[in-house]
């Protein structure tokens, strides 16, 4: 068997070192061991190549085959013994490039090592990938799988493959790895990837390191896409910012014919933005954003004598802000109306300590925006001491009912204080904006003082993940004993109406309200059989909307001009009227074309395209006022959370059964 040290001897000889004592000292082995290793080398080269590789005369060594590198492929893989470092590297690449899922026994047999040794290797790999929020763990099939975001897997692979450039590895091992990479190249090989990037960057100053990173990203992404390991939209930070840059446009146009989709191009642009200009680097290791953020937070901790590291909201704000900020500084782009004078005047100490914590060449404008984030983080620390909840402002352009949906979804899922729901046109003059920690909205809006998260009216999985990632604490569906005891003490002896009001004010997130103040109309009250059309035929969204509006006209709910009202709302808000996987809730403004509040339900025989989604269910609303339809809207929200609701609804062929079906879905709900 032959190993790393044998090939180190050849490399030292290639470098011109030929004294047996010098080489033994370099390798930290005895002269006797060196002679033994040389004997092994000569045996292998005679057996596989027919020549000795090293000559020995007294204390001098001579390399007998100068171009020995070209002969190495004749020595088979089975003859090579990995050291522990090489073994971990090779198995890591095996798992991440070829398997993603694997059985322990298969890898144990492949590398001729015990399962216990392999488990230790996996344990060491997990320690390495932990910083990327990745983990190799048991799956449901008694095998192992990689768990974590695809974007993190790609970044890890880039850095892992870049580490092959250091001197830790001998030439034989590197040839084994090169062969593995070539075999992995299902869609594009690394040389082709480098050729593409080289051509794209002909007129751009790009360091060797940057060139390698971009080339590896293209190589990894194309091949992982080919194997159906694809990026998700929720994994992309700063997506809207990145896609508005001139670099995104250029990269998108150049790579349009490659096996890279919109999300791949967005991530590639994100990486590229931090690499292509080596002058005036703010951070040289732009690709490792987490390290960058950790460095800033550590500096803030020291300068403020506070612990910012536990504030998830602050970390997310920094993550979203830092790369666009670097881009703006490089390009000398202004954020618009400067707030720096105001910030330096109102929060002088916070500004100065933030500036010191950031270091490097930040302008006053960018420092001010980060100082505002720091000030909010400091305020949250004070609130945590006083046990106050995060204050959320809901801003909606889709109407009052959509605001109600967002509020319900927020309160149902998170421990937050929704201070108000307002239309977009009131945001600019909102008096209590300084009390707001977070704005949640259905719109693309900007705020200089507040973090903003865009969501769907009825929360989807990605909306929950987005808010969780921001740092909102998840709602505990149980009420604590101490909280309940405190409520009882405070309300003892009060009148019934006052207790009822306080229950709804204090305990609302933990209960469902079954004491009716007045007779509300549920969704099944609105959807009588005449307001339903099943298995309708429509070729596109316009035809489907006309079917729904005509049904409303027939039932004296709206006038026929209401169609134009609906179209305006869809043109303005697009996919944000989609409320389920296959459902949309189009509704127009409250105006004189609405005769009475009502809903219609239309199911389609075939799917139609709606901003990339496949739609078969249309629940159309027309409202005479802001209140009458709200309970029905909340019913729709609850139904869509039921398992397979849409699939079961589409199975119904008799519209008389719809009302009964909805009542079953909403049984026990109030």
C-alpha positions in Angstrom: 0.0 0.0 0.0 1.1 3.5 -0.7 0.1 6.8 1.0 0.6 10.6 1.4 4.2 10.5 2.7 5.4 8.5 -0.3 4.2 11.2 -2.7 5.6 14.0 -0.4 9.1 12.4 -1.0 8.6 12.7 -4.8 7.5 16.4 -4.5 10.5 17.3 -2.4 12.8 15.7 -5.0 11.0 17.5 -7.7 11.8 20.8 -5.8 15.5 19.9 -5.9 16.0 18.6 -2.4 18.0 15.4 -2.8 19.9 14.9 0.5 18.5 12.0 2.5 19.1 13.7 5.9 17.4 17.0 4.7 14.3 15.1 3.4 14.0 13.0 6.6 14.1 16.1 8.7 11.5 17.8 6.5 9.2 14.9 6.9 10.0 14.4 10.6 10.9 10.8 10.1 14.1 8.7 10.6 16.5 8.0 7.8 15.6 4.3 8.1 11.9 5.1 7.7 12.7 7.3 4.7 14.7 4.5 3.0 11.8 2.1 3.7 9.3 4.5 2.1 11.5 4.9 -1.0 11.7 1.1 -1.3 7.8 0.9 -1.3 7.7 3.6 -4.0 10.2 1.8 -6.2 8.3 -1.5 -5.8 5.0 0.2 -6.9 6.6 2.0 -9.9 8.3 -1.2 -11.0 5.1 -3.2 -10.7 2.8 -0.7 -12.4 5.1 1.4 -14.6 8.1 -1.0 -15.1 10.7 1.5 -13.8 12.2 2.5 -10.4 11.3 6.1 -9.5 14.1 7.0 -7.1 17.8 6.2 -7.2 19.9 6.1 -4.0 23.7 6.7 -3.9 25.2 7.1 -0.4 23.2 10.0 1.1 22.0 11.4 -2.2 18.7 10.7 -3.9 17.8 11.1 -7.6 14.4 11.4 -9.3 14.7 8.9 -12.1 11.4 9.8 -13.9 11.0 13.6 -14.2 7.5 13.4 -15.7 6.2 10.9 -13.1 3.0 12.9 -12.6 1.7 11.6 -16.0 2.3 8.0 -14.9 0.3 8.2 -11.7 -3.0 7.2 -13.2 -1.5 3.7 -13.7 -1.5 3.2 -9.9 -5.0 2.0 -9.0 -7.2 3.7 -6.4 -7.3 0.5 -4.2 -3.5 0.8 -3.6 -3.8 4.2 -1.9 -4.2 4.5 1.8 -5.9 7.7 2.9 -4.7 9.6 6.0 -7.5 10.8 8.3 -7.6 14.3 6.7 -7.7 13.0 3.1 -10.4 10.4 4.1 -12.6 13.1 5.5 -12.2 15.3 2.4 -12.9 12.4 0.0 -15.9 11.1 1.9 -17.3 14.6 2.2 -17.1 15.1 -1.6 -18.6 11.6 -2.1 -21.6 12.5 0.1 -22.2 16.1 -1.1 -21.4 15.5 -4.8 -22.6 12.0 -5.5 -25.0 10.8 -2.8 -26.8 13.4 -0.8 -28.5 10.3 0.6 -26.6 7.1 1.4 -26.5 3.9 3.4 -23.7 3.5 6.0 -22.9 0.0 4.8 -22.4 1.1 1.2 -19.8 3.7 2.2 -18.2 1.3 4.7 -17.7 -1.3 1.9 -16.6 1.3 -0.6 -13.7 2.6 1.6 -13.1 -0.6 3.4 -13.5 1.0 6.8 -15.7 -0.1 9.8 -19.1 1.5 10.4 -17.8 2.9 13.7 -14.9 4.7 11.9 -17.3 6.0 9.3 -19.7 7.3 12.0 -16.7 9.2 13.5 -15.9 10.7 10.0 -19.6 11.8 9.7 -19.4 13.3 13.2 -16.3 15.3 12.2 -18.0 16.4 8.9 -21.0 17.6 10.9 -18.7 19.7 13.1 -17.3 21.3 10.0 -20.7 22.0 8.3 -22.4 23.2 11.4 -21.5 26.8 10.7 -23.5 26.5 7.4 -26.6 25.2 9.3 -26.2 21.9 7.6 -26.3 18.4 9.1 -25.9 14.8 8.0 -28.4 12.7 9.9 -30.5 9.6 9.8 -33.5 9.7 7.5 -36.8 7.8 7.5 -35.4 5.0 5.4 -32.7 4.1 7.9 -30.1 5.8 5.8 -28.4 9.2 6.0 -29.3 12.5 4.3 -28.0 16.0 4.2 -30.4 18.4 6.0 -30.2 22.2 5.3 -30.7 24.8 2.7 -29.5 24.3 -0.9 -27.9 27.7 -0.9 -25.8 26.7 2.1 -24.8 23.4 0.5 -23.5 25.3 -2.5 -21.5 27.8 -0.5 -20.0 25.0 1.6 -19.0 23.1 -1.6 -17.4 26.2 -3.0 -15.3 26.7 0.0 -14.5 22.9 0.3 -13.3 22.7 -3.3 -11.3 25.9 -2.9 -9.5 24.3 0.1 -8.0 21.8 -2.4 -5.7 24.5 -3.6 -3.6 24.5 -0.4 -0.5 22.4 0.1 -2.0 19.8 2.4 -2.7 17.4 -0.4 -0.3 15.5 -2.6 -0.5 15.2 -6.3 -1.9 11.7 -6.4 -4.7 12.6 -4.0 -5.5 15.7 -6.1 -5.7 13.5 -9.2 -8.2 11.3 -7.4 -10.3 14.3 -6.6 -10.1 15.7 -10.1 -11.4 12.4 -11.4 -14.2 12.5 -8.9 -15.1 16.0 -10.1 -15.0 14.9 -13.7 -17.3 11.9 -13.0 -19.7 14.3 -11.1 -19.9 16.6 -14.2 -23.4 15.4 -15.4 -24.2 18.7 -17.1 -21.0 20.8 -17.1 -17.4 20.1 -16.2 -15.2 22.5 -14.3 -13.1 23.4 -17.3 -16.1 24.4 -19.3 -17.4 26.4 -16.3 -14.0 28.3 -16.1 -14.2 28.9 -19.8 -17.6 30.5 -19.5 -16.6 32.7 -16.6 -13.3 33.7 -18.3 -15.2 34.8 -21.3 -17.7 36.7 -19.2 -15.0 38.5 -17.2 -12.7 39.4 -20.1 -13.0 43.1 -19.5 -13.4 43.0 -15.7 -10.7 43.1 -13.1 -11.2 39.8 -11.2 -8.8 38.3 -8.7 -7.8 34.6 -9.1 -9.7 33.9 -5.9 -12.9 35.6 -7.2 -12.5 33.8 -10.6 -12.4 30.4 -8.8 -15.4 31.2 -6.6 -17.6 32.2 -9.6 -16.4 29.3 -11.7 -17.1 26.8 -8.9 -20.6 28.3 -8.3 -21.5 27.8 -12.0 -20.1 24.3 -12.0 -21.8 23.2 -8.7 -25.2 24.9 -9.5 -25.6 23.5 -13.0 -24.8 20.0 -11.8 -27.0 20.2 -8.7 -29.9 21.5 -10.8 -29.4 18.6 -13.2 -29.8 16.3 -10.2 -32.9 18.3 -9.1 -31.3 19.9 -6.1 -32.7 23.4 -6.7 -32.7 26.7 -4.8 -35.9 28.0 -3.2 -36.9 31.6 -3.4 -37.1 31.8 0.4 -33.3 31.1 0.6 -32.4 34.3 -1.2 -31.5 37.4 0.8 -31.9 40.8 -0.9 -33.6 39.3 -4.0 -35.5 42.4 -5.1 -32.3 44.6 -4.6 -30.1 42.2 -6.5 -32.4 41.8 -9.4 -32.5 45.6 -9.9 -28.7 45.8 -10.3 -27.0 46.2 -13.7 -24.8 43.2 -12.9 -27.9 41.0 -12.5 -29.0 42.0 -16.0 -25.6 41.3 -17.5 -25.2 37.9 -15.8 -28.8 36.9 -16.7 -28.3 37.8 -20.3 -24.9 36.0 -20.6 -26.0 32.8 -18.8 -29.5 32.6 -20.2 -28.8 29.5 -22.3 -27.1 27.7 -19.4 -28.8 25.3 -16.9 -29.3 28.2 -14.4 -32.7 29.5 -13.4 -33.7 32.9 -12.0 -32.8 32.0 -8.4 -29.4 30.6 -9.5 -28.6 33.8 -11.3 -29.7 35.9 -8.3 -27.4 34.0 -6.0 -24.6 34.1 -8.6 -25.0 37.9 -8.8 -25.0 38.2 -5.0 -21.7 36.4 -4.9 -20.3 38.3 -7.9 -21.2 41.7 -6.5 -18.8 41.3 -3.7 -15.9 39.9 -5.7 -15.5 41.7 -9.0 -13.9 44.9 -7.7 -10.8 44.3 -5.7 -10.1 48.0 -5.1 -11.4 49.6 -1.9 -12.6 46.3 -0.5 -14.7 46.9 2.6 -14.7 43.2 3.3 -12.4 40.8 1.5 -14.4 37.7 2.4 -17.8 38.9 1.1 -19.0 35.4 0.4 -18.9 34.5 4.1 -21.6 37.0 5.2 -22.1 35.3 8.6 -18.5 35.8 9.5 -18.8 39.4 8.5 -21.9 39.9 10.6 -20.3 38.1 13.6 -17.4 40.4 13.4 -19.6 43.5 13.5 -21.7 42.1 16.4 -18.6 41.3 18.4 -17.4 44.9 18.0 -20.8 46.2 19.0 -20.9 44.0 22.1 -17.5 45.4 23.1 -18.3 49.1 22.3 -21.8 49.1 23.9 -21.1 46.6 26.7 -24.3 44.8 25.6 -25.0 41.4 24.1 -26.4 41.9 20.5 -25.7 38.3 19.6 -29.0 37.0 21.0 -31.1 39.5 19.0 -32.3 37.5 15.9 -34.1 40.5 14.5 -31.0 42.6 14.6 -28.9 39.9 12.9 -31.5 39.5 10.1 -31.6 43.3 9.6 -27.8 43.3 9.2 -27.9 40.3 6.9 -30.4 42.0 4.6 -28.7 45.4 4.7 -24.9 44.7 4.6 -24.4 43.5 1.0 -26.6 46.2 -0.6 -24.7 48.7 1.6 -21.3 47.4 0.3 -22.6 47.6 -3.2 -23.8 51.2 -2.8 -20.5 52.3 -1.3 -18.5 50.7 -4.1 -20.8 52.3 -6.8 -21.1 55.6 -4.9 -24.9 55.2 -4.9 -27.0 57.4 -2.5 -29.9 56.0 -0.6 -31.9 59.2 -1.4 -32.9 61.6 1.3 -30.1 61.5 3.8 -31.0 60.9 7.5 -27.4 61.1 8.7 -27.6 64.7 10.2 -30.8 63.7 12.0 -29.3 60.5 13.4 -26.0 62.1 14.4 -28.0 64.8 16.3 -30.5 62.6 18.0 -28.4 59.5 18.6 -24.8 60.9 18.7 -23.5 58.2 21.0 -25.1 55.3 19.1 -23.8 56.7 15.8 -20.2 57.1 17.0 -20.1 53.6 18.6 -21.7 52.1 15.5 -19.1 53.8 13.3 -16.3 52.5 15.5 -17.8 48.9 15.4 -18.1 48.9 11.6 -14.6 50.2 10.9 -13.5 50.5 7.2 -14.6 53.1 4.7 -18.3 53.5 5.4 -20.0 56.8 4.6 -22.1 58.7 7.1 -25.3 57.7 5.3 -24.7 54.0 5.6 -23.5 54.3 9.2 -26.7 56.1 10.0 -29.0 53.4 8.7 -27.1 50.7 10.7 -27.1 53.0 13.7 -30.9 53.1 13.5 -30.9 49.3 13.6 -28.6 49.3 16.6 -30.9 51.8 18.3 -33.9 49.5 17.7 -31.9 46.6 19.1 -31.1 48.5 22.2 -34.8 49.4 22.6 -35.7 45.7 22.3 -33.2 44.9 25.0 -35.0 47.3 27.3 -38.4 45.8 26.3 -37.2 42.3 27.0 -36.2 43.5 30.5 -39.8 44.7 30.8 -41.2 41.6 29.1 -42.8 43.7 26.3 -43.8 42.1 22.9 -42.5 43.1 19.5 -44.8 45.8 18.1 -46.0 45.2 14.5 -47.8 47.5 12.1 -49.8 45.9 9.3 -49.9 47.8 6.0 -52.2 46.5 3.3 -53.3 47.7 -0.2 -55.7 44.9 -0.8 -58.5 46.1 1.4 -59.6 45.9 5.0 -60.4 42.2 4.8 -56.9 41.3 3.8 -55.5 43.4 6.7 -57.8 41.4 9.0 -56.4 38.1 7.6 -52.8 39.2 8.2 -53.6 40.3 11.7 -55.3 37.0 12.5 -52.4 35.0 11.0 -49.8 37.0 12.9 -51.6 36.7 16.3 -52.3 33.0 15.7 -48.7 32.1 14.9 -46.5 34.6 16.8 -46.1 36.4 20.2 -46.5 39.9 18.8 -48.4 43.1 19.6 -50.2 44.2 16.4 -50.7 47.8 17.2 -52.8 48.6 14.1 -53.7 47.7 10.5 -53.7 50.6 8.1 -53.9 51.2 4.4 -50.8 52.2 2.5 -51.9 55.8 1.9 -51.8 56.4 5.7 -48.3 55.1 6.3 -46.4 58.3 5.4 -48.3 60.3 8.1 -48.6 57.6 10.7 -48.1 59.3 14.0 -46.9 56.2 16.1 -44.2 55.1 13.6 -41.5 55.4 16.3 -43.3 52.8 18.4 -43.2 50.2 15.5 -40.6 47.5 15.5 -41.7 45.8 12.3 -44.0 46.5 9.3 -45.8 43.5 7.8 -47.4 44.2 4.4 -48.6 42.8 1.1 -46.9 45.6 -0.8 -43.4 46.5 -2.1 -42.7 49.5 0.1 -39.6 51.1 1.7 -39.1 52.6 5.1 -36.0 54.4 6.3 -36.7 53.6 10.0 -38.5 50.3 10.0 -37.7 46.8 8.8 -40.4 45.5 6.4 -41.5 42.0 5.6 -43.8 41.3 2.6 -46.3 38.4 3.0 -49.3 36.9 1.4 -52.7 37.8 3.0 -53.2 34.1 4.0 -49.9 33.0 5.3 -48.1 30.3 3.3 -45.2 28.2 4.7 -42.6 30.6 3.3 -44.3 33.5 5.0 -44.1 31.8 8.4 -40.5 30.9 7.7 -39.7 34.5 6.7 -41.2 35.9 9.9 -39.5 33.2 12.0 -36.2 33.9 10.3 -36.6 37.6 11.1 -36.9 36.6 14.8 -40.6 36.8 15.7 -41.2 34.3 18.6 -43.6 31.5 17.8 -46.9 31.5 19.7 -47.3 29.0 22.5 -50.8 27.8 22.1 -51.0 27.1 25.9 -51.5 29.9 28.4 -49.1 29.9 31.4 -50.6 29.2 34.8 -49.1 32.4 36.2 -50.7 34.5 33.4 -54.1 32.9 34.0 -53.8 33.4 37.7 -52.9 37.0 37.3 -55.9 37.6 35.0 -58.3 36.0 37.5 -56.9 38.2 40.3 -57.2 41.4 38.3 -60.8 40.7 37.1 -62.3 39.3 40.3 -65.4 41.2 41.3 -65.8 43.0 38.0 -69.0 43.0 35.9 -69.7 40.3 33.3 -69.4 42.7 30.3 -66.1 44.1 31.6 -64.7 40.6 32.2 -65.8 39.5 28.7 -64.1 42.6 27.2 -60.9 41.8 29.1 -60.9 38.2 28.1 -61.0 39.2 24.4 -58.3 41.9 25.0 -55.8 39.9 27.1 -56.5 36.2 26.3 -57.7 36.4 22.7 -54.6 34.5 21.2 -55.3 31.5 23.5 -59.0 31.1 23.0 -61.7 30.9 20.3 -64.7 33.1 20.9 -68.0 31.3 21.0 -70.0 34.0 22.7 -71.8 35.7 19.8 -72.4 39.4 20.1 -74.5 39.5 17.0 -75.5 37.1 14.2 -72.5 37.0 11.8 -72.6 35.5 8.3 -70.3 32.6 7.7 -68.9 31.6 4.3 -71.5 28.8 3.9 -74.3 31.4 4.5 -73.0 33.4 1.5 -72.3 30.4 -0.8 -75.8 29.1 -1.6 -76.1 26.9 -4.7 -77.0 29.8 -7.0 -73.6 31.5 -6.1 -71.6 28.4 -7.1 -70.4 27.1 -10.5 -68.5 23.9 -10.6 -66.1 22.5 -13.3 -66.3 25.6 -15.4 -64.2 25.8 -18.6 -61.8 28.7 -18.9 -58.6 29.0 -21.0 -57.0 31.9 -19.0 -57.5 34.1 -15.9 -59.5 36.7 -17.8 -62.1 34.1 -18.9 -62.3 32.7 -15.4 -62.8 36.1 -13.8 -65.6 36.9 -16.3 -67.4 33.7 -15.3 -67.2 34.7 -11.6 -68.3 38.3 -12.2 -71.2 37.1 -14.5 -72.4 34.8 -11.6 -72.3 37.9 -9.3 -74.3 39.9 -11.8 -76.9 37.1 -12.2 -77.4 37.1 -8.5 -77.8 40.9 -8.1 -74.5 41.2 -6.1 -72.7 43.6 -8.5 -73.1 45.4 -11.8 -71.2 44.1 -14.8 -68.7 47.0 -14.6 -67.3 45.3 -11.4 -65.1 43.3 -13.7 -63.0 46.4 -14.4 -62.7 46.9 -10.7 -61.4 43.4 -10.2 -59.0 43.7 -13.1 -57.5 46.9 -11.7 -56.8 45.2 -8.4 -55.2 42.2 -10.0 -53.0 44.4 -12.3 -51.9 46.3 -9.2 -51.4 43.4 -6.7 -50.8 40.4 -8.9 -50.1 37.1 -7.2 -50.9 38.5 -3.8 -54.5 37.6 -4.2 -53.5 33.9 -4.3 -54.5 32.4 -1.0 -53.9 28.7 -1.4 -51.9 26.4 -3.6 -54.7 26.4 -6.2 -57.0 29.2 -5.0 -57.3 33.0 -5.5 -59.6 35.5 -3.7 -60.1 38.4 -6.2 -62.1 41.3 -4.8 -62.6 44.9 -5.9 -62.9 48.2 -4.0 -66.0 49.1 -2.1 -67.9 51.4 -4.5 -71.4 51.9 -6.0 -71.0 49.1 -8.5 -71.5 46.7 -5.5 -75.2 46.2 -4.8 -74.8 43.9 -1.7 -72.0 42.0 0.0 -71.6 38.6 -1.5 -69.2 35.7 -2.5 -69.3 33.4 -5.5 -67.3 30.1 -5.9 -66.1 28.9 -9.2 -64.1 25.7 -9.7 -62.4 25.1 -13.0 -62.3 21.9 -15.0 -58.6 22.5 -16.0 -55.8 24.5 -14.4 -55.0 28.0 -15.6 -51.9 30.0 -15.2 -51.8 32.8 -12.6 -48.4 34.4 -12.3 -46.7 31.0 -12.5 -49.2 29.2 -10.2 -51.7 26.7 -11.4 -55.2 27.8 -10.3 -58.5 25.9 -10.2 -60.5 27.6 -7.4 -61.8 31.2 -7.5 -63.6 32.6 -4.5 -64.7 36.1 -5.5 -65.8 38.8 -3.0 -67.8 42.0 -3.4 -68.3 44.0 -0.3 -70.7 46.9 0.5 -68.8 47.8 3.8 -65.7 46.9 5.8 -67.3 44.6 8.3 -70.0 42.4 6.8 -67.8 39.9 5.1 -65.0 39.5 7.7 -66.2 36.4 9.4 -66.6 34.7 6.1 -63.0 35.7 5.1 -61.7 34.2 8.4 -63.6 31.0 7.6 -61.8 30.8 4.2 -58.5 31.2 6.1 -59.4 28.4 8.5 -60.6 26.1 5.7 -57.3 26.5 3.7 -55.4 25.4 6.7 -57.2 22.1 6.8 -55.4 19.2 5.2 -56.3 18.6 1.6 -59.1 21.2 1.7 -58.6 22.3 -1.9 -58.3 18.7 -3.3 -61.5 17.6 -1.5 -63.4 20.7 -2.6 -62.5 20.0 -6.3 -63.9 16.4 -5.9 -67.4 17.8 -5.3 -69.6 17.6 -8.4 -72.9 18.7 -6.8 -73.0 22.3 -5.8 -75.7 21.5 -3.2 -73.0 19.7 -1.2 -70.7 22.7 -0.9 -72.4 24.3 2.0 -72.5 20.9 3.9 -68.8 20.4 3.1 -67.8 23.8 4.5 -69.8 23.3 7.7 -67.9 20.0 8.2 -64.6 21.8 7.6 -65.5 24.5 10.1 -67.1 22.4 12.8 -65.9 23.6 16.2 -64.4 26.7 14.6 -65.5 30.1 15.6 
